[in-house]
Amino acid sequence: MAGNGKIRSDVKPGLEVDIVLKQDQRTGKTTRGIVKDLLTNSPQHPHGIKVRLQDGQVGRVQNIISSGSQ
């Protein structure tokens, strides 16, 4: 169930995702991690749903890598 991270219902805590950190938005460099919290409340966002990873980094989801334990 890989997705592109722009639809909130596709992004859930525990998923492995690639995010773009605020400081990397110009370069598009991605960071991989596990979703801890969803920070975007709207159902979708054109730049990706904003999340906090388990290590505390915050960014917008670019790709969903795996659906975790499912």
N, CA, C, O and CB atoms as a CASP TS submission, in Angstrom:
PFRMAT TS
TARGET T0000
AUTHOR 0000-0000-0000
METHOD Language model
MODEL 1
PARENT N/A
ATOM      1  N   MET     1       0.819  -1.196   0.000  1.00  0.00           N
ATOM      2  CA  MET     1       0.000   0.000   0.000  1.00  0.00           C
ATOM      3  C   MET     1       0.859   1.254   0.000  1.00  0.00           C
ATOM      4  O   MET     1       0.620   2.166   0.791  1.00  0.00           O
ATOM      5  CB  MET     1      -0.930   0.001   1.198  1.00  0.00           C
ATOM      6  N   ALA     2       1.826   1.311  -0.848  1.00  0.00           N
ATOM      7  CA  ALA     2       2.661   2.506  -0.925  1.00  0.00           C
ATOM      8  C   ALA     2       1.848   3.647  -1.520  1.00  0.00           C
ATOM      9  O   ALA     2       0.986   3.444  -2.375  1.00  0.00           O
ATOM     10  CB  ALA     2       3.939   2.241  -1.768  1.00  0.00           C
ATOM     11  N   GLY     3       2.141   4.831  -1.055  1.00  0.00           N
ATOM     12  CA  GLY     3       1.437   6.007  -1.560  1.00  0.00           C
ATOM     13  C   GLY     3       2.400   7.171  -1.652  1.00  0.00           C
ATOM     14  O   GLY     3       3.599   7.020  -1.417  1.00  0.00           O
ATOM     15  N   ASN     4       1.868   8.333  -1.995  1.00  0.00           N
ATOM     16  CA  ASN     4       2.750   9.471  -2.176  1.00  0.00           C
ATOM     17  C   ASN     4       2.737  10.434  -1.001  1.00  0.00           C
ATOM     18  O   ASN     4       3.443  11.442  -1.031  1.00  0.00           O
ATOM     19  CB  ASN     4       2.378  10.200  -3.417  1.00  0.00           C
ATOM     20  N   GLY     5       1.949  10.149   0.042  1.00  0.00           N
ATOM     21  CA  GLY     5       2.021  10.953   1.251  1.00  0.00           C
ATOM     22  C   GLY     5       1.260  12.259   1.223  1.00  0.00           C
ATOM     23  O   GLY     5       1.430  13.088   2.116  1.00  0.00           O
ATOM     24  N   LYS     6       0.408  12.466   0.200  1.00  0.00           N
ATOM     25  CA  LYS     6      -0.345  13.721   0.120  1.00  0.00           C
ATOM     26  C   LYS     6      -1.751  13.598   0.715  1.00  0.00           C
ATOM     27  O   LYS     6      -2.429  14.605   0.918  1.00  0.00           O
ATOM     28  CB  LYS     6      -0.442  14.173  -1.328  1.00  0.00           C
ATOM     29  N   ILE     7      -2.186  12.371   0.992  1.00  0.00           N
ATOM     30  CA  ILE     7      -3.522  12.135   1.541  1.00  0.00           C
ATOM     31  C   ILE     7      -3.382  11.645   2.977  1.00  0.00           C
ATOM     32  O   ILE     7      -2.737  10.631   3.243  1.00  0.00           O
ATOM     33  CB  ILE     7      -4.315  11.103   0.676  1.00  0.00           C
ATOM     34  N   ARG     8      -3.999  12.384   3.900  1.00  0.00           N
ATOM     35  CA  ARG     8      -3.793  12.126   5.329  1.00  0.00           C
ATOM     36  C   ARG     8      -4.195  10.704   5.727  1.00  0.00           C
ATOM     37  O   ARG     8      -3.531  10.078   6.553  1.00  0.00           O
ATOM     38  CB  ARG     8      -4.582  13.130   6.156  1.00  0.00           C
ATOM     39  N   SER     9      -5.273  10.200   5.143  1.00  0.00           N
ATOM     40  CA  SER     9      -5.747   8.870   5.539  1.00  0.00           C
ATOM     41  C   SER     9      -4.764   7.759   5.148  1.00  0.00           C
ATOM     42  O   SER     9      -4.864   6.645   5.661  1.00  0.00           O
ATOM     43  CB  SER     9      -7.107   8.596   4.907  1.00  0.00           C
ATOM     44  N   ASP    10      -3.813   8.050   4.241  1.00  0.00           N
ATOM     45  CA  ASP    10      -2.799   7.061   3.854  1.00  0.00           C
ATOM     46  C   ASP    10      -1.631   7.019   4.843  1.00  0.00           C
ATOM     47  O   ASP    10      -0.871   6.051   4.878  1.00  0.00           O
ATOM     48  CB  ASP    10      -2.274   7.370   2.452  1.00  0.00           C
ATOM     49  N   VAL    11      -1.497   8.073   5.640  1.00  0.00           N
ATOM     50  CA  VAL    11      -0.335   8.208   6.531  1.00  0.00           C
ATOM     51  C   VAL    11      -0.775   7.894   7.953  1.00  0.00           C
ATOM     52  O   VAL    11      -1.697   8.515   8.482  1.00  0.00           O
ATOM     53  CB  VAL    11       0.288   9.644   6.445  1.00  0.00           C
ATOM     54  N   LYS    12      -0.095   6.911   8.573  1.00  0.00           N
ATOM     55  CA  LYS    12      -0.465   6.486   9.920  1.00  0.00           C
ATOM     56  C   LYS    12       0.788   6.297  10.762  1.00  0.00           C
ATOM     57  O   LYS    12       1.852   5.980  10.229  1.00  0.00           O
ATOM     58  CB  LYS    12      -1.293   5.180   9.879  1.00  0.00           C
ATOM     59  N   PRO    13       0.672   6.490  12.085  1.00  0.00           N
ATOM     60  CA  PRO    13       1.822   6.204  12.944  1.00  0.00           C
ATOM     61  C   PRO    13       2.316   4.770  12.733  1.00  0.00           C
ATOM     62  O   PRO    13       1.519   3.843  12.590  1.00  0.00           O
ATOM     63  CB  PRO    13       1.454   6.428  14.425  1.00  0.00           C
ATOM     64  N   GLY    14       3.633   4.603  12.714  1.00  0.00           N
ATOM     65  CA  GLY    14       4.230   3.289  12.520  1.00  0.00           C
ATOM     66  C   GLY    14       4.659   3.015  11.096  1.00  0.00           C
ATOM     67  O   GLY    14       5.394   2.059  10.851  1.00  0.00           O
ATOM     68  N   LEU    15       4.215   3.837  10.142  1.00  0.00           N
ATOM     69  CA  LEU    15       4.634   3.652   8.751  1.00  0.00           C
ATOM     70  C   LEU    15       6.065   4.119   8.565  1.00  0.00           C
ATOM     71  O   LEU    15       6.509   5.068   9.212  1.00  0.00           O
ATOM     72  CB  LEU    15       3.700   4.411   7.793  1.00  0.00           C
ATOM     73  N   GLU    16       6.786   3.444   7.676  1.00  0.00           N
ATOM     74  CA  GLU    16       8.100   3.918   7.257  1.00  0.00           C
ATOM     75  C   GLU    16       7.903   4.838   6.060  1.00  0.00           C
ATOM     76  O   GLU    16       7.276   4.460   5.071  1.00  0.00           O
ATOM     77  CB  GLU    16       9.060   2.724   6.908  1.00  0.00           C
ATOM     78  N   VAL    17       8.445   6.054   6.161  1.00  0.00           N
ATOM     79  CA  VAL    17       8.226   7.068   5.129  1.00  0.00           C
ATOM     80  C   VAL    17       9.518   7.809   4.815  1.00  0.00           C
ATOM     81  O   VAL    17      10.467   7.795   5.600  1.00  0.00           O
ATOM     82  CB  VAL    17       7.143   8.061   5.571  1.00  0.00           C
ATOM     83  N   ASP    18       9.537   8.459   3.648  1.00  0.00           N
ATOM     84  CA  ASP    18      10.559   9.448   3.317  1.00  0.00           C
ATOM     85  C   ASP    18       9.927  10.816   3.484  1.00  0.00           C
ATOM     86  O   ASP    18       8.861  11.083   2.930  1.00  0.00           O
ATOM     87  CB  ASP    18      11.121   9.248   1.861  1.00  0.00           C
ATOM     88  N   ILE    19      10.586  11.691   4.252  1.00  0.00           N
ATOM     89  CA  ILE    19      10.091  13.052   4.424  1.00  0.00           C
ATOM     90  C   ILE    19      11.134  14.043   3.925  1.00  0.00           C
ATOM     91  O   ILE    19      12.315  13.716   3.817  1.00  0.00           O
ATOM     92  CB  ILE    19       9.741  13.327   5.903  1.00  0.00           C
ATOM     93  N   VAL    20      10.683  15.260   3.624  1.00  0.00           N
ATOM     94  CA  VAL    20      11.589  16.367   3.347  1.00  0.00           C
ATOM     95  C   VAL    20      11.528  17.298   4.546  1.00  0.00           C
ATOM     96  O   VAL    20      10.468  17.824   4.884  1.00  0.00           O
ATOM     97  CB  VAL    20      11.213  17.116   2.010  1.00  0.00           C
ATOM     98  N   LEU    21      12.676  17.496   5.185  1.00  0.00           N
ATOM     99  CA  LEU    21      12.773  18.419   6.310  1.00  0.00           C
ATOM    100  C   LEU    21      12.682  19.852   5.804  1.00  0.00           C
ATOM    101  O   LEU    21      12.979  20.130   4.642  1.00  0.00           O
ATOM    102  CB  LEU    21      14.089  18.199   7.094  1.00  0.00           C
ATOM    103  N   LYS    22      12.266  20.768   6.695  1.00  0.00           N
ATOM    104  CA  LYS    22      12.117  22.178   6.323  1.00  0.00           C
ATOM    105  C   LYS    22      13.391  22.711   5.667  1.00  0.00           C
ATOM    106  O   LYS    22      13.327  23.385   4.639  1.00  0.00           O
ATOM    107  CB  LYS    22      11.765  23.025   7.559  1.00  0.00           C
ATOM    108  N   GLN    23      14.544  22.410   6.261  1.00  0.00           N
ATOM    109  CA  GLN    23      15.792  22.955   5.723  1.00  0.00           C
ATOM    110  C   GLN    23      16.211  22.302   4.409  1.00  0.00           C
ATOM    111  O   GLN    23      17.112  22.797   3.732  1.00  0.00           O
ATOM    112  CB  GLN    23      16.897  22.794   6.735  1.00  0.00           C
ATOM    113  N   ASP    24      15.564  21.190   4.042  1.00  0.00           N
ATOM    114  CA  ASP    24      15.910  20.477   2.805  1.00  0.00           C
ATOM    115  C   ASP    24      14.909  20.734   1.682  1.00  0.00           C
ATOM    116  O   ASP    24      15.026  20.136   0.613  1.00  0.00           O
ATOM    117  CB  ASP    24      15.995  18.984   3.073  1.00  0.00           C
ATOM    118  N   GLN    25      13.919  21.620   1.904  1.00  0.00           N
ATOM    119  CA  GLN    25      12.888  21.821   0.889  1.00  0.00           C
ATOM    120  C   GLN    25      13.459  22.329  -0.426  1.00  0.00           C
ATOM    121  O   GLN    25      12.958  21.975  -1.493  1.00  0.00           O
ATOM    122  CB  GLN    25      11.847  22.789   1.396  1.00  0.00           C
ATOM    123  N   ARG    26      14.516  23.165  -0.364  1.00  0.00           N
ATOM    124  CA  ARG    26      15.078  23.693  -1.607  1.00  0.00           C
ATOM    125  C   ARG    26      15.778  22.601  -2.410  1.00  0.00           C
ATOM    126  O   ARG    26      15.704  22.586  -3.639  1.00  0.00           O
ATOM    127  CB  ARG    26      16.058  24.827  -1.304  1.00  0.00           C
ATOM    128  N   THR    27      16.458  21.686  -1.716  1.00  0.00           N
ATOM    129  CA  THR    27      17.214  20.647  -2.417  1.00  0.00           C
ATOM    130  C   THR    27      16.362  19.406  -2.705  1.00  0.00           C
ATOM    131  O   THR    27      16.660  18.646  -3.627  1.00  0.00           O
ATOM    132  CB  THR    27      18.437  20.252  -1.598  1.00  0.00           C
ATOM    133  N   GLY    28      15.308  19.206  -1.919  1.00  0.00           N
ATOM    134  CA  GLY    28      14.481  18.018  -2.103  1.00  0.00           C
ATOM    135  C   GLY    28      15.056  16.767  -1.471  1.00  0.00           C
ATOM    136  O   GLY    28      14.547  15.669  -1.699  1.00  0.00           O
ATOM    137  N   LYS    29      16.125  16.916  -0.668  1.00  0.00           N
ATOM    138  CA  LYS    29      16.742  15.767   0.019  1.00  0.00           C
ATOM    139  C   LYS    29      15.735  15.144   0.990  1.00  0.00           C
ATOM    140  O   LYS    29      15.074  15.853   1.749  1.00  0.00           O
ATOM    141  CB  LYS    29      18.036  16.204   0.783  1.00  0.00           C
ATOM    142  N   THR    30      15.625  13.823   0.958  1.00  0.00           N
ATOM    143  CA  THR    30      14.667  13.149   1.831  1.00  0.00           C
ATOM    144  C   THR    30      15.366  12.469   3.004  1.00  0.00           C
ATOM    145  O   THR    30      16.551  12.142   2.945  1.00  0.00           O
ATOM    146  CB  THR    30      13.859  12.122   1.039  1.00  0.00           C
ATOM    147  N   THR    31      14.600  12.269   4.065  1.00  0.00           N
ATOM    148  CA  THR    31      15.045  11.592   5.278  1.00  0.00           C
ATOM    149  C   THR    31      14.065  10.475   5.546  1.00  0.00           C
ATOM    150  O   THR    31      12.854  10.688   5.490  1.00  0.00           O
ATOM    151  CB  THR    31      15.143  12.575   6.497  1.00  0.00           C
ATOM    152  N   ARG    32      14.567   9.278   5.840  1.00  0.00           N
ATOM    153  CA  ARG    32      13.682   8.131   6.070  1.00  0.00           C
ATOM    154  C   ARG    32      13.495   7.906   7.568  1.00  0.00           C
ATOM    155  O   ARG    32      14.434   8.036   8.353  1.00  0.00           O
ATOM    156  CB  ARG    32      14.252   6.854   5.398  1.00  0.00           C
ATOM    157  N   GLY    33      12.274   7.569   7.941  1.00  0.00           N
ATOM    158  CA  GLY    33      12.011   7.283   9.345  1.00  0.00           C
ATOM    159  C   GLY    33      10.621   6.710   9.541  1.00  0.00           C
ATOM    160  O   GLY    33       9.882   6.466   8.588  1.00  0.00           O
ATOM    161  N   ILE    34      10.290   6.502  10.806  1.00  0.00           N
ATOM    162  CA  ILE    34       9.001   5.925  11.181  1.00  0.00           C
ATOM    163  C   ILE    34       8.110   7.034  11.743  1.00  0.00           C
ATOM    164  O   ILE    34       8.532   7.794  12.615  1.00  0.00           O
ATOM    165  CB  ILE    34       9.182   4.769  12.222  1.00  0.00           C
ATOM    166  N   VAL    35       6.878   7.120  11.240  1.00  0.00           N
ATOM    167  CA  VAL    35       5.937   8.157  11.679  1.00  0.00           C
ATOM    168  C   VAL    35       5.566   7.949  13.149  1.00  0.00           C
ATOM    169  O   VAL    35       5.211   6.846  13.565  1.00  0.00           O
ATOM    170  CB  VAL    35       4.662   8.149  10.796  1.00  0.00           C
ATOM    171  N   LYS    36       5.657   9.040  13.928  1.00  0.00           N
ATOM    172  CA  LYS    36       5.185   9.033  15.308  1.00  0.00           C
ATOM    173  C   LYS    36       3.859   9.782  15.414  1.00  0.00           C
ATOM    174  O   LYS    36       2.888   9.252  15.954  1.00  0.00           O
ATOM    175  CB  LYS    36       6.236   9.661  16.247  1.00  0.00           C
ATOM    176  N   ASP    37       3.815  11.026  14.894  1.00  0.00           N
ATOM    177  CA  ASP    37       2.614  11.868  14.992  1.00  0.00           C
ATOM    178  C   ASP    37       2.310  12.499  13.640  1.00  0.00           C
ATOM    179  O   ASP    37       3.221  12.823  12.878  1.00  0.00           O
ATOM    180  CB  ASP    37       2.797  12.969  16.071  1.00  0.00           C
ATOM    181  N   LEU    38       1.022  12.672  13.347  1.00  0.00           N
ATOM    182  CA  LEU    38       0.596  13.452  12.179  1.00  0.00           C
ATOM    183  C   LEU    38       0.341  14.878  12.629  1.00  0.00           C
ATOM    184  O   LEU    38      -0.373  15.105  13.605  1.00  0.00           O
ATOM    185  CB  LEU    38      -0.684  12.839  11.510  1.00  0.00           C
ATOM    186  N   LEU    39       0.919  15.840  11.926  1.00  0.00           N
ATOM    187  CA  LEU    39       0.806  17.242  12.310  1.00  0.00           C
ATOM    188  C   LEU    39      -0.127  18.029  11.395  1.00  0.00           C
ATOM    189  O   LEU    39      -0.549  19.130  11.749  1.00  0.00           O
ATOM    190  CB  LEU    39       2.171  17.883  12.312  1.00  0.00           C
ATOM    191  N   THR    40      -0.455  17.486  10.227  1.00  0.00           N
ATOM    192  CA  THR    40      -1.401  18.132   9.311  1.00  0.00           C
ATOM    193  C   THR    40      -2.802  17.639   9.638  1.00  0.00           C
ATOM    194  O   THR    40      -3.040  16.435   9.736  1.00  0.00           O
ATOM    195  CB  THR    40      -1.041  17.838   7.815  1.00  0.00           C
ATOM    196  N   ASN    41      -3.730  18.583   9.806  1.00  0.00           N
ATOM    197  CA  ASN    41      -5.110  18.195  10.129  1.00  0.00           C
ATOM    198  C   ASN    41      -6.014  18.103   8.906  1.00  0.00           C
ATOM    199  O   ASN    41      -7.050  17.440   8.950  1.00  0.00           O
ATOM    200  CB  ASN    41      -5.698  19.179  11.103  1.00  0.00           C
ATOM    201  N   SER    42      -5.626  18.767   7.807  1.00  0.00           N
ATOM    202  CA  SER    42      -6.481  18.735   6.622  1.00  0.00           C
ATOM    203  C   SER    42      -6.400  17.354   5.951  1.00  0.00           C
ATOM    204  O   SER    42      -5.391  16.662   6.086  1.00  0.00           O
ATOM    205  CB  SER    42      -6.070  19.855   5.622  1.00  0.00           C
ATOM    206  N   PRO    43      -7.463  16.949   5.224  1.00  0.00           N
ATOM    207  CA  PRO    43      -7.499  15.603   4.617  1.00  0.00           C
ATOM    208  C   PRO    43      -6.393  15.371   3.599  1.00  0.00           C
ATOM    209  O   PRO    43      -5.965  14.233   3.402  1.00  0.00           O
ATOM    210  CB  PRO    43      -8.833  15.377   3.950  1.00  0.00           C
ATOM    211  N   GLN    44      -5.922  16.436   2.946  1.00  0.00           N
ATOM    212  CA  GLN    44      -4.802  16.286   2.009  1.00  0.00           C
ATOM    213  C   GLN    44      -4.016  17.585   1.950  1.00  0.00           C
ATOM    214  O   GLN    44      -4.506  18.645   2.341  1.00  0.00           O
ATOM    215  CB  GLN    44      -5.306  15.888   0.592  1.00  0.00           C
ATOM    216  N   HIS    45      -2.792  17.485   1.456  1.00  0.00           N
ATOM    217  CA  HIS    45      -1.939  18.662   1.340  1.00  0.00           C
ATOM    218  C   HIS    45      -1.082  18.506   0.089  1.00  0.00           C
ATOM    219  O   HIS    45      -0.493  17.446  -0.122  1.00  0.00           O
ATOM    220  CB  HIS    45      -1.048  18.851   2.615  1.00  0.00           C
ATOM    221  N   PRO    46      -1.002  19.549  -0.749  1.00  0.00           N
ATOM    222  CA  PRO    46      -0.276  19.415  -2.024  1.00  0.00           C
ATOM    223  C   PRO    46       1.217  19.155  -1.866  1.00  0.00           C
ATOM    224  O   PRO    46       1.841  18.602  -2.772  1.00  0.00           O
ATOM    225  CB  PRO    46      -0.466  20.656  -2.839  1.00  0.00           C
ATOM    226  N   HIS    47       1.803  19.544  -0.732  1.00  0.00           N
ATOM    227  CA  HIS    47       3.245  19.334  -0.530  1.00  0.00           C
ATOM    228  C   HIS    47       3.536  18.121   0.340  1.00  0.00           C
ATOM    229  O   HIS    47       4.697  17.830   0.628  1.00  0.00           O
ATOM    230  CB  HIS    47       3.870  20.566   0.098  1.00  0.00           C
ATOM    231  N   GLY    48       2.501  17.417   0.760  1.00  0.00           N
ATOM    232  CA  GLY    48       2.691  16.239   1.600  1.00  0.00           C
ATOM    233  C   GLY    48       2.209  16.499   3.018  1.00  0.00           C
ATOM    234  O   GLY    48       2.244  17.632   3.497  1.00  0.00           O
ATOM    235  N   ILE    49       1.760  15.449   3.683  1.00  0.00           N
ATOM    236  CA  ILE    49       1.280  15.548   5.055  1.00  0.00           C
ATOM    237  C   ILE    49       2.477  15.754   5.983  1.00  0.00           C
ATOM    238  O   ILE    49       3.476  15.041   5.887  1.00  0.00           O
ATOM    239  CB  ILE    49       0.470  14.276   5.460  1.00  0.00           C
ATOM    240  N   LYS    50       2.367  16.736   6.882  1.00  0.00           N
ATOM    241  CA  LYS    50       3.466  17.006   7.817  1.00  0.00           C
ATOM    242  C   LYS    50       3.382  16.018   8.971  1.00  0.00           C
ATOM    243  O   LYS    50       2.319  15.827   9.561  1.00  0.00           O
ATOM    244  CB  LYS    50       3.415  18.478   8.343  1.00  0.00           C
ATOM    245  N   VAL    51       4.520  15.388   9.289  1.00  0.00           N
ATOM    246  CA  VAL    51       4.587  14.399  10.369  1.00  0.00           C
ATOM    247  C   VAL    51       5.808  14.644  11.241  1.00  0.00           C
ATOM    248  O   VAL    51       6.762  15.313  10.844  1.00  0.00           O
ATOM    249  CB  VAL    51       4.620  12.971   9.799  1.00  0.00           C
ATOM    250  N   ARG    52       5.747  14.074  12.450  1.00  0.00           N
ATOM    251  CA  ARG    52       6.926  13.989  13.314  1.00  0.00           C
ATOM    252  C   ARG    52       7.359  12.538  13.327  1.00  0.00           C
ATOM    253  O   ARG    52       6.546  11.644  13.559  1.00  0.00           O
ATOM    254  CB  ARG    52       6.631  14.515  14.771  1.00  0.00           C
ATOM    255  N   LEU    53       8.639  12.300  13.081  1.00  0.00           N
ATOM    256  CA  LEU    53       9.182  10.946  13.114  1.00  0.00           C
ATOM    257  C   LEU    53       9.477  10.542  14.553  1.00  0.00           C
ATOM    258  O   LEU    53       9.485  11.384  15.452  1.00  0.00           O
ATOM    259  CB  LEU    53      10.458  10.845  12.250  1.00  0.00           C
ATOM    260  N   GLN    54       9.717   9.258  14.766  1.00  0.00           N
ATOM    261  CA  GLN    54      10.012   8.758  16.110  1.00  0.00           C
ATOM    262  C   GLN    54      11.276   9.388  16.686  1.00  0.00           C
ATOM    263  O   GLN    54      11.419   9.464  17.906  1.00  0.00           O
ATOM    264  CB  GLN    54      10.157   7.245  16.085  1.00  0.00           C
ATOM    265  N   ASP    55      12.198   9.842  15.830  1.00  0.00           N
ATOM    266  CA  ASP    55      13.425  10.488  16.331  1.00  0.00           C
ATOM    267  C   ASP    55      13.249  11.994  16.550  1.00  0.00           C
ATOM    268  O   ASP    55      14.203  12.685  16.908  1.00  0.00           O
ATOM    269  CB  ASP    55      14.574  10.248  15.356  1.00  0.00           C
ATOM    270  N   GLY    56      12.013  12.506  16.331  1.00  0.00           N
ATOM    271  CA  GLY    56      11.727  13.904  16.611  1.00  0.00           C
ATOM    272  C   GLY    56      11.819  14.839  15.417  1.00  0.00           C
ATOM    273  O   GLY    56      11.430  16.002  15.522  1.00  0.00           O
ATOM    274  N   GLN    57      12.322  14.365  14.288  1.00  0.00           N
ATOM    275  CA  GLN    57      12.420  15.226  13.111  1.00  0.00           C
ATOM    276  C   GLN    57      11.030  15.444  12.513  1.00  0.00           C
ATOM    277  O   GLN    57      10.181  14.553  12.539  1.00  0.00           O
ATOM    278  CB  GLN    57      13.378  14.609  12.056  1.00  0.00           C
ATOM    279  N   VAL    58      10.813  16.654  11.971  1.00  0.00           N
ATOM    280  CA  VAL    58       9.518  17.034  11.409  1.00  0.00           C
ATOM    281  C   VAL    58       9.689  17.378   9.932  1.00  0.00           C
ATOM    282  O   VAL    58      10.611  18.104   9.559  1.00  0.00           O
ATOM    283  CB  VAL    58       8.903  18.236  12.185  1.00  0.00           C
ATOM    284  N   GLY    59       8.799  16.854   9.099  1.00  0.00           N
ATOM    285  CA  GLY    59       8.853  17.178   7.679  1.00  0.00           C
ATOM    286  C   GLY    59       7.595  16.699   6.981  1.00  0.00           C
ATOM    287  O   GLY    59       6.683  16.159   7.607  1.00  0.00           O
ATOM    288  N   ARG    60       7.561  16.907   5.660  1.00  0.00           N
ATOM    289  CA  ARG    60       6.401  16.511   4.863  1.00  0.00           C
ATOM    290  C   ARG    60       6.686  15.203   4.137  1.00  0.00           C
ATOM    291  O   ARG    60       7.751  15.016   3.549  1.00  0.00           O
ATOM    292  CB  ARG    60       6.028  17.616   3.852  1.00  0.00           C
ATOM    293  N   VAL    61       5.700  14.296   4.194  1.00  0.00           N
ATOM    294  CA  VAL    61       5.855  12.965   3.596  1.00  0.00           C
ATOM    295  C   VAL    61       5.928  13.084   2.070  1.00  0.00           C
ATOM    296  O   VAL    61       5.074  13.711   1.443  1.00  0.00           O
ATOM    297  CB  VAL    61       4.678  12.032   4.013  1.00  0.00           C
ATOM    298  N   GLN    62       6.945  12.483   1.496  1.00  0.00           N
ATOM    299  CA  GLN    62       7.104  12.428   0.043  1.00  0.00           C
ATOM    300  C   GLN    62       6.728  11.053  -0.495  1.00  0.00           C
ATOM    301  O   GLN    62       6.111  10.943  -1.554  1.00  0.00           O
ATOM    302  CB  GLN    62       8.544  12.772  -0.352  1.00  0.00           C
ATOM    303  N   ASN    63       7.095  10.016   0.229  1.00  0.00           N
ATOM    304  CA  ASN    63       6.802   8.642  -0.188  1.00  0.00           C
ATOM    305  C   ASN    63       6.521   7.793   1.038  1.00  0.00           C
ATOM    306  O   ASN    63       7.130   7.975   2.092  1.00  0.00           O
ATOM    307  CB  ASN    63       7.977   8.042  -1.007  1.00  0.00           C
ATOM    308  N   ILE    64       5.593   6.870   0.884  1.00  0.00           N
ATOM    309  CA  ILE    64       5.349   5.865   1.922  1.00  0.00           C
ATOM    310  C   ILE    64       6.100   4.612   1.507  1.00  0.00           C
ATOM    311  O   ILE    64       5.850   4.056   0.438  1.00  0.00           O
ATOM    312  CB  ILE    64       3.804   5.576   2.117  1.00  0.00           C
ATOM    313  N   ILE    65       7.021   4.169   2.354  1.00  0.00           N
ATOM    314  CA  ILE    65       7.901   3.042   2.000  1.00  0.00           C
ATOM    315  C   ILE    65       7.224   1.717   2.323  1.00  0.00           C
ATOM    316  O   ILE    65       7.126   0.839   1.466  1.00  0.00           O
ATOM    317  CB  ILE    65       9.252   3.143   2.747  1.00  0.00           C
ATOM    318  N   SER    66       6.758   1.574   3.559  1.00  0.00           N
ATOM    319  CA  SER    66       6.103   0.325   3.954  1.00  0.00           C
ATOM    320  C   SER    66       5.000   0.617   4.945  1.00  0.00           C
ATOM    321  O   SER    66       4.973   1.673   5.577  1.00  0.00           O
ATOM    322  CB  SER    66       7.117  -0.667   4.557  1.00  0.00           C
ATOM    323  N   SER    67       4.103  -0.319   5.071  1.00  0.00           N
ATOM    324  CA  SER    67       2.956  -0.124   5.945  1.00  0.00           C
ATOM    325  C   SER    67       3.228  -0.670   7.343  1.00  0.00           C
ATOM    326  O   SER    67       2.294  -1.021   8.064  1.00  0.00           O
ATOM    327  CB  SER    67       1.720  -0.792   5.353  1.00  0.00           C
ATOM    328  N   GLY    68       4.490  -0.743   7.728  1.00  0.00           N
ATOM    329  CA  GLY    68       4.827  -1.174   9.093  1.00  0.00           C
ATOM    330  C   GLY    68       4.481  -2.622   9.307  1.00  0.00           C
ATOM    331  O   GLY    68       4.894  -3.484   8.531  1.00  0.00           O
ATOM    332  N   SER    69       3.710  -2.908  10.372  1.00  0.00           N
ATOM    333  CA  SER    69       3.453  -4.280  10.782  1.00  0.00           C
ATOM    334  C   SER    69       2.352  -4.965   9.992  1.00  0.00           C
ATOM    335  O   SER    69       2.092  -6.149  10.205  1.00  0.00           O
ATOM    336  CB  SER    69       3.107  -4.306  12.220  1.00  0.00           C
ATOM    337  N   GLN    70       1.701  -4.251   9.088  1.00  0.00           N
ATOM    338  CA  GLN    70       0.566  -4.833   8.377  1.00  0.00           C
ATOM    339  C   GLN    70       1.003  -5.637   7.171  1.00  0.00           C
ATOM    340  O   GLN    70       0.163  -6.194   6.463  1.00  0.00           O
ATOM    341  CB  GLN    70      -0.389  -3.751   7.944  1.00  0.00           C
TER
END
